[in-house]
Amino acid sequence: MNVKVVKVKKKYSNGSITISGPSAVGKNTISKHLAEKYHVPFYDLDELICQSTKFNTTKEIIDTLGHAKFKEIQHQELINLLTKNFNKYFVACGGEILREGYDRNTILSNRKLINKYTYNICIIPSDDIDEIIRILYPRLDDGKRNTRTTGIAEFKKYTEVSIHQYFELADMIVYIHDANIDSIVYAIAEELTNF
């Protein structure tokens, strides 16, 4: 099993933890298992957005209300969660929470919120872009996600841009390809000695 914590820009000291990374990488699963390990709450930002809008998936929200409205709702839910809950918890951020290319001011505000209120861990399958695409692209066809890309070449371009933006904000970067959930949780927990 191959988990590699490749970069810790800043040691964890206190507070809640956000898990970021590209669509379909496993943010929810990893966040949920970490929360269970530490006996703290887990929040799925996409689920909070769906609850507040009464839709089943973020894809439905985007298809019905449009992407701009989705980003607005996403931003508000992030504010609600991070500024009104000061306990320790884990948050699985949506795949596009940090990605520029839409409303730049909203994305920059999301970054500031995450930077101010949380310790951010970016999870990524591999350091090879072709391998990342090979792993993630087949997972997109689950009816829940809308990356607004058509075909594998466009998804690759989208992911290349996104990854750099995730890395910029990350306090820790973890490569998780071929690792089981227990080894991923163990590797991250080894770095969270003060949690």
Buried (B, 14 or more C-beta within 10 A) or exposed (E): EEBBBEEBEEEBEEBBBBBBBBBBBBBBBBBBBBBEBBEBEBBBBBBBBBEEBEBEBBBBBBEEBEBEEBBBBBBBBBBEBBEEBEEBBBBBBBBBBBBBEBBEEBBEBBBEBBEEBBBBBBBBBBEEEEEBBBBBBEEBEEEBBBBEBEEEEEBBEBBEEBBEBBBEBBBBBBBBBEBEBEBBBBBBBEBBEEB
